[in-house]
Amino acid sequence: IPHPSNSRPTAPFNSWDPLGTAVLVHTSTDLDESGASYYGQTHLYLLSADGKVTVTVQEGAILDAQWSPSLSGPTCNRFIVIHGENARPDISVYSMSGEMMKQIGETLESKPANHIYWAPQGQFCVFAGLQSPALNGVLEFWDINAMEMMGYQEHLMCTNVAWDPTGRYVATFVSVLRQTTPMENGFNIYTSQG
């Protein structure tokens, strides 16, 4: 992975595709040689397992990046990135085919999300705004094949989101163990369309 010679990148998170053929690597450095940011630089790279492909996917603040869990079908080899410096970041969907990476559809701008939760089959996705005063439990339910929002919900102080194994239902819950302020535990269950 290319990086400035006098900085040491760290990898805050990595995400392998379900077939094990590529990995998303999120790196950050403490120093921004361009002087554009006091907080250093962050990059998201796409690397093939055989080492033949290295692509810079995004530069700047990366909040989350997740591969579709699907092993076949139209969402196989797709991944989603939440990126941006502001309180309402942007979301981009990409597809990897062989050595080519391309963006699917337009960038979704100013979305109230900082976490990505794919349904087990990979068609549906929840973009969630968790543990942030600005986003505070906002949930958007998306059909990634059609690139359209199917539903919108809010679960105040939500800390976790989990899909059932069939991909028909989504559970959201508040866990006292993950809150910085005392709250009661609680949960909601939604259909895959919100």
Contact map, one row per residue, 1 for C-alpha under 8 A:
11100000000000000000000000000000000000000000100000000100000000000000000000000000000000000000000000000000000000000000000000000000000000000000000000000000000000000000000000000000000000000000000000
11110000000000000000000000000000000000000000000000000000000000000000000000000000000000000000000000000000000000000000000000000000000000000000000000000000000000000000000000000000000000000000000000
11111011100000000000000000000000000000000000000000000000000000000000000000000000000000000000000000000000000000000000000000000000000000000000000000000000000000000000000000000000000000000000000000
01111111000000000000000000000000100000000000000000000000000000000000000000000000000000000000000000000000000000000000000000000000000000000000000000000000000000000000000000000000000000000000000000
00111111000000000000000000000000000000000000000000000000000000000000000000000000000000000000000000000000000000000000000000000000000000000000000000000000000000000000000000000000000000000000000000
00011111000000000000000000000000000000000000000000000000000000000000000000000000000000000000000000000000000000000000000000000000000000000000000000000000000000000000000000000000000000000000000000
00111111100000000000000000001110000000000000000000000000000000000000000000000000000000000000000000000000000000000000000000000000000000000000000000000000000000000000000000000000000000000000000000
00111111110000000000000000001100000000000000000000000000000000000000000000000000000000000000000000000000000000000000000000000000000000000000000000000000000000000000000000000000000000000000000000
00100011111000000000000000111100000000000000000000000000000000000000000000000000000000000000000000000000000000000000000000000000000000000000000000000000000000000000000000000000000000000000000000
00000001111100000000000000111000000000000000000000000000000000000000000000000000000000000000000000000000000000000000000000000000000000000000000000000000000000000000000000000000000000000000000000
00000000111111000000000011110000000000000000000000000000000000000000000000000000000000000000000000000000000000000000000000000000000000000000000000000000000000000000000000000000000000000000000000
00000000011111000000000001110000000000000000000000000000000000000000000000000000000000000000000000000000000000000000000000000000000000000000000000000000000000000000000000000000000000000000000000
00000000001111100000000011100000000000000000000000000000000000000000000000000000000000000000000000000000000000000000000000000000000000000000000000000000000000000000000000000000000000000000000000
00000000001111110000001111000000000000000000000000000000000000000000000000000000000000000000000000000000000000000000000000000000000000000000000000000000000000000000000000000000000000000000000000
00000000000011111000001110000000000000000000000000000000000000001110000000000000000000000000000000000000000000000000000000000000000000000000000000000000000000000000000000000000000000000000000000
00000000000001111101111100000000000000000000000000000000000000000010000000000000000000000000000000000000000000000000000000000000000000000000000000000000000000000000000000000000000000000000000000
00000000000000111111111000000000000000000000000000000000000000000011100000001000000000000000000000000000000000000000000000000000000000000000000000000000000000000000000000000000000000000000000000
00000000000000011111100000000000000000000000000000000000000000000011111000000000000000000000000000000000000000000000000000000000000000000000000000000000000000000000000000000000000000000000000000
00000000000000001111110000000000000000000000000000000000000000000000001000000000000000000000000000000000000000000000000000000000000000000000000000000000000000000000000000000000000000000000000000
00000000000000011111111000000000000000000000000010000000000000000000000000000000000000000000000000000000000000000000000000000000000000000000000000000000000000000000000000000000000000000000000000
00000000000000011111111000000000000000000000000111000000000000000000000000000000000000000000000000000000000000000000000000000000000000000000000000000000000000000000000000000000000000000000000000
00000000000000011011111100000000000000000000011110000000000000000000000000000000000000000000000000000000000000000000000000000000000000000000000000000000000000000000000000000000000000000000000000
00000000000001111001111110000000000000000000011110000000000000000000000000000000000000000000000000000000000000000000000000000000000000000000000000000000000000000000000000000000000000000000000000
00000000000001110000011111000000000000000001111000000000000000001000000000000000000000000000000000000000000000000000000000000000000000000000000000000000000000000000000000000000000000000000000000
00000000001011100000001111100000000000000001111000000000000000000000000000000000000000000000000000000000000000000000000000000000000000000000000000000000000000000000000000000000000000000000000000
00000000001111000000000111110000000000000111100000000000000001000000000000000000000000000000000000000000000000000000000000000000000000000000000000000000000000000000000000000000000000000000000000
00000000111110000000000011111000000000000111100000000000000000000000000000000000000000000000000000000000000000000000000000000000000000000000000000000000000000000000000000000000000000000000000000
00000000111100000000000001111100000000011110000000000000000000000000000000000000000000000000000000000000000000000000000000000000000000000000000000000000000000000000000000000000000000000000000000
00000011110000000000000000111111000000011100000000000000000000000000000000000000000000000000000000000000000000000000000000000000000000000000000000000000000000000000000000000000000000000000000000
00000011100000000000000000011111000000111000000000000000000000000000000000000000000000000000000000000000000000000000000000000000000000000000000000000000000000000000000000000000000000000000000000
00000010000000000000000000001111100001111000000000000000000000000000000000000000000000000000000000000000000000000000000000000000000000000000000000000000000000000000000000000000000000000000000000
00000000000000000000000000001111111111111000000000000000000000000000000000000000000000000000000000000000000000000000000000000000000000000000000000000000000000000000000000000000000000000000000000
00010000000000000000000000000011111100000000000000000000000000000000000000000000000000000000000000000000000000000000000000000000000000000000000000000000000000000000000000000000000000000000000000
00000000000000000000000000000001111110000000000000000000000000000000000000000000000000000000000000000000000000000000000000000000000000000000000000000000000000000000000000000000000000000000000000
00000000000000000000000000000001111111000000000000000000000000000000000000000000000000000000000000000000000000000000000000000000000000000000000000000000000000000000000000000000000000000000000000
00000000000000000000000000000001111111000000000000000000000000000000000000000000000000000000000000000000000000000000000000000000000000000000000000000000000000000000000000000000000000000000000000
00000000000000000000000000000001011111111000000000000000000000000000000000000000000000000000000000000000000000000000000000000000000000000000000000000000000000000000000000000000000000000000000000
00000000000000000000000000000011001111110000000000000000000000000000000000000000000000000000000000000000000000000000000000000000000000000000000000000000000000000000000000000000000000000000000000
00000000000000000000000000000111000011111000000000000000000000000000000000000000000000000000000000000000000000000000000000000000000000000000000000000000000000000000000000000000000000000000000000
00000000000000000000000000011111000011111100000000000000000000000000000000000000000000000000000000000000000000000000000000000000000000000000000000000000000000000000000000000000000000000000000000
00000000000000000000000000011111000010111110000000000000001100000000000000000000000000000000000000000000000000000000000000000000000000000000000000000000000000000000000000000000000000000000000000
00000000000000000000000001111000000000011111000000000000001111000000000000000000000000000000000000000000000000000000000000000000000000000000000000000000000000000000000000000000000000000000000000
00000000000000000000000001110000000000001111100000000001111111000000000000000000000000000000000000000000000000000000000000000000000000000000000000000000000000000000000000000000000000000000000000
00000000000000000000000111100000000000000111110000000001111001000000000000000000000000000000000000000000000000000000000000000000000000000000000000000000000000000000000000000000000000000000000000
10000000000000000000000111100000000000000011111000000111110000000000000000000000000000000000000000000000000000000000000000000000000000000000000000000000000000000000000000000000000000000000000000
00000000000000000000011110000000000000000001111100001111100000000000000000000000000000000000000000000000000000000000000000000000000000000000000000000000000000000000000000000000000000000000000000
00000000000000000000011110000000000000000000111110111110000000000000000000000000000000000000000000000000000000000000000000000000000000000000000000000000000000000000000000000000000000000000000000
00000000000000000000111000000000000000000000011111111100000000000000000000000000000000000000000000000000000000000000000000000000000000000000000000000000000000000000000000000000000000000000000000
00000000000000000001111000000000000000000000001111110000000000000000000000000000000000000000000000000000000000000000000000000000000000000000000000000000000000000000000000000000000000000000000000
00000000000000000000100000000000000000000000000111111000000000000000000000000000000000000000000000000000000000000000000000000000000000000000000000000000000000000000000000000000000000000000000000
00000000000000000000000000000000000000000000001111111100000000000000000000000000000000000000000000000000000000000000000000000000000000000000000000000000000000000000000000000000000000000000000000
00000000000000000000000000000000000000000000001111111100000000000000000000000000000000000000000000000000000000000000000000000000000000000000000000000000000000000000000000000000000000000000000000
00000000000000000000000000000000000000000000011101111110000000000000000000000000000000000000000000100000000000000000000000000000000000000000000000000000000000000000000000000000000000000000000000
10000000000000000000000000000000000000000000111100111111000000000000000000000000000000000000000000000000000000000000000000000000000000000000000000000000000000000000000000000000000000000000000000
00000000000000000000000000000000000000000000111000001111100000000000000000000000000000000000000000000000000000000000000000000000000000000000000000000000000000000000000000000000000000000000000000
00000000000000000000000000000000000000000011110000000111111000000000000000000000000000000000000000000000000000000000000000000000000000000000000000000000000000000000000000000000000000000000000000
00000000000000000000000000000000000000000011110000000011111000000000000000000000000000000000000000000000000000000000000000000000000000000000000000000000000000000000000000000000000000000000000000
00000000000000000000000000000000000000000011100000000001111101000000000000000000001000000000000000000000000000000000000000000000000000000000000000000000000000000000000000000000000000000000000000
00000000000000000000000000000000000000001111000000000001111111000000000000000000000000000000000000000000000000000000000000000000000000000000000000000000000000000000000000000000000000000000000000
00000000000000000000000000000000000000001110000000000000011111000000000000000000001110000000000000000000000000000000000000000000000000000000000000000000000000000000000000000000000000000000000000
00000000000000000000000000000000000000000110000000000000001111100000000000000000001110000000000000000000000000000000000000000000000000000000000000000000000000000000000000000000000000000000000000
00000000000000000000000001000000000000000111000000000000011111111000000000000000111100000000000000000000000000000000000000000000000000000000000000000000000000000000000000000000000000000000000000
00000000000000000000000000000000000000000000000000000000000011111000000000000000111100000000000000000000000000000110000000000000000000000000000000000000000000000000000000000000000000000000000000
00000000000000000000000000000000000000000000000000000000000001111100000000000000111000000000000000000000000000000111000000000000000000000000000000000000000000000000000000000000000000000000000000
00000000000000100000000100000000000000000000000000000000000001111110000000000011110000000000000000000000000000000001000000000000000000000000000000000000000000000000000000000000000000000000000000
00000000000000100000000000000000000000000000000000000000000000011111000000000011100000000000000000000000000000000001000000000000000000000000000000000000000000000000000000000000000000000000000000
00000000000000111100000000000000000000000000000000000000000000001111100000001111000000000000000000000000000000000000000000000000000000000000000000000000000000000000000000000000000000000000000000
00000000000000001100000000000000000000000000000000000000000000000111110000111111000000000000000000000000000000000000010001000000000000000000000000000000000000000000000000000000000000000000000000
00000000000000001100000000000000000000000000000000000000000000000011111000010000000000000000000000000000000000000000011111000000000000000000000000000000000000000000000000000000000000000000000000
00000000000000000100000000000000000000000000000000000000000000000001111110111000000000000000000000000000000000000000000111000000000000000000000000000000000000000000000000000000000000000000000000
00000000000000000110000000000000000000000000000000000000000000000000111110010000000000000000000000000000000000000000000000000000000000000000000000000000000000000000000000000000000000000000000000
00000000000000000000000000000000000000000000000000000000000000000000011111110000000000000000000000000000000000000000000000000000000000000000000000000000000000000000000000000000000000000000000000
00000000000000000000000000000000000000000000000000000000000000000000011111110000000000000000000000000000000000000000000000000000000000000000000000000000000000000000000000000000000000000000000000
00000000000000000000000000000000000000000000000000000000000000000000000111110000000000000000000000000000000000000000000000000000000000000000000010000000000000000000000000000000000000000000000000
00000000000000000000000000000000000000000000000000000000000000000001010111111100000000000000000000000000000000000000000001100000000000000000000110000000000000000000000000000000000000000000000000
00000000000000000000000000000000000000000000000000000000000000000001111111111100000000000000000000000000000000000000000001000000000000000000000000000000000000000000000000000000000000000000000000
00000000000000001000000000000000000000000000000000000000000000000011010000111110000000000000001110000000000000000000000000000000000000000000000000000000000000000000000000000000000000000000000000
00000000000000000000000000000000000000000000000000000000000000000011000000111111000000000000111100000000000000000000000000000000000000000000000000000000000000000000000000000000000000000000000000
00000000000000000000000000000000000000000000000000000000000000001111000000001111100000000000111000000000000000000000000000000000000000000000000000000000000000000000000000000000000000000000000000
00000000000000000000000000000000000000000000000000000000000000001111000000000111110000000011110000000000000000000001000000000000000000000000000000000000000000000000000000000000000000000000000000
00000000000000000000000000000000000000000000000000000000000001111100000000000011111000000011100000000000000000000000000000000000000000000000000000000000000000000000000000000000000000000000000000
00000000000000000000000000000000000000000000000000000000000001111000000000000001111100001111000000000000000000001111000000000000000000000000000000000000000000000000000000000000000000000000000000
00000000000000000000000000000000000000000000000000000000010111110000000000000000111110001111000000000000000000000000000000000000000000000000000000000000000000000000000000000000000000000000000000
00000000000000000000000000000000000000000000000000000000000111100000000000000000011111011100000000000000000000000000000000000000000000000000000000000000000000000000000000000000000000000000000000
00000000000000000000000000000000000000000000000000000000000110000000000000000000001111101000000000000000000000000000000000000000000000000000000000000000000000000000000000000000000000000000000000
00000000000000000000000000000000000000000000000000000000000000000000000000000000000111111000000000000000000000000000000000000000000000000000000000000000000000000000000000000000000000000000000000
00000000000000000000000000000000000000000000000000000000000000000000000000000000000011111000000000000000000000010000000000000000000001100000000000000000000000000000000000000000000000000000000000
00000000000000000000000000000000000000000000000000000000000000000000000000000000000101111100000000000000000011111000000000000000000000100000000000000000000000000000000000000000000000000000000000
00000000000000000000000000000000000000000000000000000000000000000000000000000000011111111110000000000000000011111100000000000000000000000000000000000000000000000000000000000000000000000000000000
00000000000000000000000000000000000000000000000000000000000000000000000000000000011100011111000000000000001111100000000000000000000000000000000000000000000000000000000000000000000000000000000000
00000000000000000000000000000000000000000000000000000000000000000000000000000001111000001111100000000000001110100000000000000000000000000000000000000000000000000000000000000000000000000000000000
00000000000000000000000000000000000000000000000000000000000000000000000000000001111000000111110000000011011100000000000000000000000000000000000000000000000000000000000000000000000000000000000000
00000000000000000000000000000000000000000000000000000000000000000000000000000111100000000011111000000011101000000000000000000000000000000000000000000000000000000000000000000000000000000000000000
00000000000000000000000000000000000000000000000000000000000000000000000000000111000000000001111100001111000000000000000000000000000000000000000000000000000000000000000000000000000000000000000000
00000000000000000000000000000000000000000000000000000000000000000000000000001110000000000000111110001111000000000000000000000000000000000000000000000000000000000000000000000000000000000000000000
00000000000000000000000000000000000000000000000000000000000000000000000000001100000000000000011111111100000000000000000000000000000000000000000000000000000000000000000000000000000000000000000000
00000000000000000000000000000000000000000000000000000000000000000000000000001000000000000000001111111000000000000000000000000000000000000000000000000000000000000000000000000000000000000000000000
00000000000000000000000000000000000000000000000000000000000000000000000000000000000000000000000111110000000000000000000000000000000000000000000000000000000000000000000000000000000000000000000000
00000000000000000000000000000000000000000000000000001000000000000000000000000000000000000000000111111000000000000000000000000000000000000000000000000000000000000000000000000000000000000000000000
00000000000000000000000000000000000000000000000000000000000000000000000000000000000000000000000111111100000000000000000000000000000000000000000000000000000000000000000000000000000000000000000000
00000000000000000000000000000000000000000000000000000000000000000000000000000000000000000000011110111110000000000000000000000000000000000000000000000000000000000000000000000000000000000000000000
00000000000000000000000000000000000000000000000000000000000000000000000000000000000000000000011100011111000000000000000000000000000000000000000000000000000000000000000000000000000000000000000000
00000000000000000000000000000000000000000000000000000000000000000000000000000000000000000001111000001111110000000000000000000000000000000000000000000000000000000000000000000000000000000000000000
00000000000000000000000000000000000000000000000000000000000000000000000000000000000000000001111000000111110000000000000000000000000000000000000000000000000000000000000000000000000000000000000000
00000000000000000000000000000000000000000000000000000000000000000000000000000000000000000000100000000011111000000000000000000000000000000000000000100000000000000000000000000000000000000000000000
00000000000000000000000000000000000000000000000000000000000000000000000000000000000000000001000000000011111100000000000000000000000000000000000000000000000000000000000000000000000000000000000000
00000000000000000000000000000000000000000000000000000000000000000000000000000000000000000111100000000000111110000000000000000000000000000000000000000000000000000000000000000000000000000000000000
00000000000000000000000000000000000000000000000000000000000000000000000000000000000000000111000000000000011111100000000000000000000000000000000000000000000000000000000000000000000000000000000000
00000000000000000000000000000000000000000000000000000000000000000000000000000000000000011110000000000000001111100000000000000000000000000000000000000000000000000000000000000000000000000000000000
00000000000000000000000000000000000000000000000000000000000000000000000000000000000000011100000000000000000111110000000000000000000000000000000000000000000000000000000000000000000000000000000000
00000000000000000000000000000000000000000000000000000000000000000000000000000000000000011110000000000000000111111000000000000000000000000000000000000000000000000000000000000000000000000000000000
00000000000000000000000000000000000000000000000000000000000000000000000000000000000000111000000000000000000001111100000000000011100000100100000000000000000000000000000000000000000000000000000000
00000000000000000000000000000000000000000000000000000000000000000000000000000000010000011000000000000000000000111111000000000011110000100110000000000000000000000000000000000000000000000000000000
00000000000000000000000000000000000000000000000000000000000000110000000000000000010000001000000000000000000000011111000000000011110000000000000000000000000000000000000000000000000000000000000000
00000000000000000000000000000000000000000000000000000000000000110000000000000000010000000000000000000000000000001111100000000011110000000000000000000000000000000000000000000000000000000000000000
00000000000000000000000000000000000000000000000000000000000000011100000000000001010000000000000000000000000000001111110000001111000000000000000000000000000000000000000000000000000000000000000000
00000000000000000000000000000000000000000000000000000000000000000000000000000000000000000000000000000000000000000011111000001111000000000000000000000000000000001110000000000000000000000000000000
00000000000000000000000000000000000000000000000000000000000000000001100000000000000000000000000000000000000000000001111111111100000000000000000000000000000000000010000000000000000000000000000000
00000000000000000000000000000000000000000000000000000000000000000000100000000000000000000000000000000000000000000000111111111100000000000000000000000000000000000010001000000000000000000000000000
00000000000000000000000000000000000000000000000000000000000000000000110000000000000000000000000000000000000000000000011111000000000000000000000000000000000000000011111000000000000000000000000000
00000000000000000000000000000000000000000000000000000000000000000000110000000000000000000000000000000000000000000000011111110000000000000000000000000000000000000000011000000000000000000000000000
00000000000000000000000000000000000000000000000000000000000000000001110000110000000000000000000000000000000000000000011111111000000000000000000000000000000000000000000000000000000000000000000000
00000000000000000000000000000000000000000000000000000000000000000000000000100000000000000000000000000000000000000000011011111000000000000000001110000000000000000000000000000000000000000000000000
00000000000000000000000000000000000000000000000000000000000000000000000000000000000000000000000000000000000000000000011011111100000000000000111110000000000000000000001000000000000000000000000100
00000000000000000000000000000000000000000000000000000000000000000000000000000000000000000000000000000000000000000001111001111110000000000000111100000000000000000000000000000000000000000000000000
00000000000000000000000000000000000000000000000000000000000000000000000000000000000000000000000000000000000000000001111000011111000000000011110000000000000000000000000000000000000000000000000000
00000000000000000000000000000000000000000000000000000000000000000000000000000000000000000000000000000000000000011111100000001111100000000011110000000000000000000000000000000000000000000000000000
00000000000000000000000000000000000000000000000000000000000000000000000000000000000000000000000000000000000000011111100000000111110000001111000000000000000000001000000000000000000000000000000000
00000000000000000000000000000000000000000000000000000000000000000000000000000000000000000000000000000000000000011110000000000011111100111110000000000000000000000000000000000000000000000000000000
00000000000000000000000000000000000000000000000000000000000000000000000000000000000000000000000000000000000000001110000000000001111100111100000000000000000011110000000000000000000000000000000000
00000000000000000000000000000000000000000000000000000000000000000000000000000000000000000000000000000000000000000000000000000000111110111000000000000000000011100000000000000000001000000000000000
00000000000000000000000000000000000000000000000000000000000000000000000000000000000000000000000000000000000000000000000000000000111111110000000000000000000000000000000000000000000000000000000000
00000000000000000000000000000000000000000000000000000000000000000000000000000000000000000000000000000000000000000000000000000000001111110000000000000000000000000000000000000000000000000000000000
00000000000000000000000000000000000000000000000000000000000000000000000000000000000000100000000000000000000000000000000000000000000111110000000000000000000000000000000000000000000000000000000000
00000000000000000000000000000000000000000000000000000000000000000000000000000000000000110000000000000000000000011000000000000000111111111100000000000000000000000000000000000000000000000000000000
00000000000000000000000000000000000000000000000000000000000000000000000000000000000000000000000000000000000000000000000000000000111111111100000000000000011111000000000000000000000000000000000000
00000000000000000000000000000000000000000000000000000000000000000000000000000000000000000000000000000000000000000000000000000001111000111110000000000000011111100000000000000000000000000000000000
00000000000000000000000000000000000000000000000000000000000000000000000000000000000000000000000000000000000000011000000000000001110000111111000000000001111100000000000000000000000000000000000000
00000000000000000000000000000000000000000000000000000000000000000000000000000000000000000000000000000000000000001000000000000111100000001111100000000001111000000000000000000000000000000000000000
00000000000000000000000000000000000000000000000000000000000000000000000000000000000000000000000000000000000000000000000000000111000000000111110000001111100000000000000000000000000000000000000001
00000000000000000000000000000000000000000000000000000000000000000000000000000000000000000000000000000000000000000000000000011110000000000011111000001111000000000000000000000000000000000000000111
00000000000000000000000000000000000000000000000000000000000000000000000000000000000000000000000000000000000000000000000000011110000000000001111100111110000000000000000000000000000000000000000010
00000000000000000000000000000000000000000000000000000000000000000000000000000000000000000000000000000000000000000000000000111000000000000000111111111100000000000000000000000000000000000000000000
00000000000000000000000000000000000000000000000000000000000000000000000000100000000000000000000000000000000000000000000000111000000000000000011111110000000000000000000000000000000000000000000000
00000000000000000000000000000000000000000000000000000000000000000000000001100000000000000000000000000000000000000000000000110000000000000000001111100000000000000000000000000000000000000000000000
00000000000000000000000000000000000000000000000000000000000000000000000000000000000000000000000000000000000000000000000000000000000000000000001111110000000000000000000000000000000000000000000000
00000000000000000000000000000000000000000000000000000000000000000000000000000000000000000000000000000000100000000000000000000000000000000000011111111000000000000000000000000000000000000000000000
00000000000000000000000000000000000000000000000000000000000000000000000000000000000000000000000000000000000000000000000000000000000000000000011101111100000000000000000000000000000000000000000000
00000000000000000000000000000000000000000000000000000000000000000000000000000000000000000000000000000000000000000000000000000000000000000001111000111111000000000000000000000000000000000000000000
00000000000000000000000000000000000000000000000000000000000000000000000000000000000000000000000000000000000000000000000000000000000000000001111000011111000000000000000000000000000000000000000011
00000000000000000000000000000000000000000000000000000000000000000000000000000000000000000000000000000000000000000000000000000000000000000001110000001111100000000000000000000000000000000000000011
00000000000000000000000000000000000000000000000000000000000000000000000000000000000000000000000000000000000000000000000000000000000000000111100000001111110000000000000000000000000000000000000001
00000000000000000000000000000000000000000000000000000000000000000000000000000000000000000000000000000000000000000000000000000000000000000111000000000011111000000000000000000000000000000000000001
00000000000000000000000000000000000000000000000000000000000000000000000000000000000000000000000000000000000000000000000000000000000000011110000000000001111100000000000000000000000000000000000000
00000000000000000000000000000000000000000000000000000000000000000000000000000000000000000000000000000000000000000000000000000000000000011110000000000000111111000000000000011000000000000001000000
00000000000000000000000000000000000000000000000000000000000000000000000000000000000000000000000000000000000000000000000000000000000000011100000000000000011111000000000000000000000000000000000000
00000000000000000000000000000000000000000000000000000000000000000000000000000000000000000000000000000000000000000000000000000000011000011000000000000000001111100000000000000100000000000000000000
00000000000000000000000000000000000000000000000000000000000000000000000000000000000000000000000000000000000000000000000000000000011000011000000000000000001111111000000000011110000000000000000000
00000000000000000000000000000000000000000000000000000000000000000000000000000000000000000000000000000000000000000000000000000000011000001000000000000000000011111000000000011110011000000000000000
00000000000000000000000000000000000000000000000000000000000000000000000000000000000000000000000000000000000000000000000000000000010000000000000000000000000001111100000000011110000000000000000000
00000000000000000000000000000000000000000000000000000000000000000000000000000000000000000000000000000000000000000000100000000001000000000000000000000000000001111110000001111000000000000000000000
00000000000000000000000000000000000000000000000000000000000000000000000000000000000000000000000000000000000000000000100000000000000000000000000000000000000000011111000001110000000000000000000000
00000000000000000000000000000000000000000000000000000000000000000000000000000000000000000000000000000000000000000000111100000000000000000000000000000000000000001111111111100000000000000000000000
00000000000000000000000000000000000000000000000000000000000000000000000000000000000000000000000000000000000000000000000100000000000000000000000000000000000000000111111111100000000000000000000000
00000000000000000000000000000000000000000000000000000000000000000000000000000000000000000000000000000000000000000000000100000000000000000000000000000000000000000011111000000000000000000000000000
00000000000000000000000000000000000000000000000000000000000000000000000000000000000000000000000000000000000000000000000110000000000000000000000000000000000000000011111110000000000000000000000000
00000000000000000000000000000000000000000000000000000000000000000000000000000000000000000000000000000000000000000000001110010000000000000000000000000000000000000011111111000000000000000000000100
00000000000000000000000000000000000000000000000000000000000000000000000000000000000000000000000000000000000000000000000000000000000000000000000000000000000000000011011111000000000000000000001100
00000000000000000000000000000000000000000000000000000000000000000000000000000000000000000000000000000000000000000000000000000000000000000000000000000000000000000011011111100000000000000000111100
00000000000000000000000000000000000000000000000000000000000000000000000000000000000000000000000000000000000000000000000000000000000000000000000000000000000000001111001111110000000000000000111100
00000000000000000000000000000000000000000000000000000000000000000000000000000000000000000000000000000000000000000000000000000000000000000000000000000000000000001111000011111000000000000011110000
00000000000000000000000000000000000000000000000000000000000000000000000000000000000000000000000000000000000000000000000000000000000000000000000000000000001001111100000001111100000000000011100000
00000000000000000000000000000000000000000000000000000000000000000000000000000000000000000000000000000000000000000000000000000000000000000000000000000000001001111000000000111110000000001111000000
00000000000000000000000000000000000000000000000000000000000000000000000000000000000000000000000000000000000000000000000000000000000000000000000000000000000011110000000000011111010000011110000000
00000000000000000000000000000000000000000000000000000000000000000000000000000000000000000000000000000000000000000000000000000000000000000000000000000000000001110000000000001111111000111100000000
00000000000000000000000000000000000000000000000000000000000000000000000000000000000000000000000000000000000000000000000000000000000000000000000000000000000000000000000000000111111001111000000000
00000000000000000000000000000000000000000000000000000000000000000000000000000000000000000000000000000000000000000000000000000000000000000000000000000000000000000000000000000011111000000000000000
00000000000000000000000000000000000000000000000000000000000000000000000000000000000000000000000000000000000000000000000000000000000000000000000000000000000000100000000000000111111100000000000000
00000000000000000000000000000000000000000000000000000000000000000000000000000000000000000000000000000000000000000000000000000000001000000000000000000000000000100000000000000011111111100000000000
00000000000000000000000000000000000000000000000000000000000000000000000000000000000000000000000000000000000000000000000000000000000000000000000000000000000000000000000000000000011111000000000000
00000000000000000000000000000000000000000000000000000000000000000000000000000000000000000000000000000000000000000000000000000000000000000000000000000000000000000000000000000000001111100000000000
00000000000000000000000000000000000000000000000000000000000000000000000000000000000000000000000000000000000000000000000000000000000000000000000000000000000000000000000000000001001111110000000000
00000000000000000000000000000000000000000000000000000000000000000000000000000000000000000000000000000000000000000000000000000000000000000000000000000000000000000000000000000011001011111000000000
00000000000000000000000000000000000000000000000000000000000000000000000000000000000000000000000000000000000000000000000000000000000000000000000000000000000000000000000000000111000001111100000000
00000000000000000000000000000000000000000000000000000000000000000000000000000000000000000000000000000000000000000000000000000000000000000000000000000000000000000000000000001111000000111110000000
00000000000000000000000000000000000000000000000000000000000000000000000000000000000000000000000000000000000000000000000000000000000000000000000000000000000000000000000000001110000000011111000000
00000000000000000000000000000000000000000000000000000000000000000000000000000000000000000000000000000000000000000000000000000000000000000000000000000000000000000000000000111100000000001111100000
00000000000000000000000000000000000000000000000000000000000000000000000000000000000000000000000000000000000000000000000000000000000000000000000000000000001000000000000000111000000000000111110000
00000000000000000000000000000000000000000000000000000000000000000000000000000000000000000000000000000000000000000000000000000000000000000000000000000000000000000000000011110000000000000011111000
00000000000000000000000000000000000000000000000000000000000000000000000000000000000000000000000000000000000000000000000000000000000000000000000000000000000000000000000011100000000000000001111111
00000000000000000000000000000000000000000000000000000000000000000000000000000000000000000000000000000000000000000000000000000000000000000000000000000000000000000000000111000000000000000000111111
00000000000000000000000000000000000000000000000000000000000000000000000000000000000000000000000000000000000000000000000000010000000000000000100000000000000000000000001111000000000000000000011111
00000000000000000000000000000000000000000000000000000000000000000000000000000000000000000000000000000000000000000000000000000000000000000000110000000110000000000000000000000000000000000000011111
00000000000000000000000000000000000000000000000000000000000000000000000000000000000000000000000000000000000000000000000000000000000000000001100000000111100000000000000000000000000000000000011111
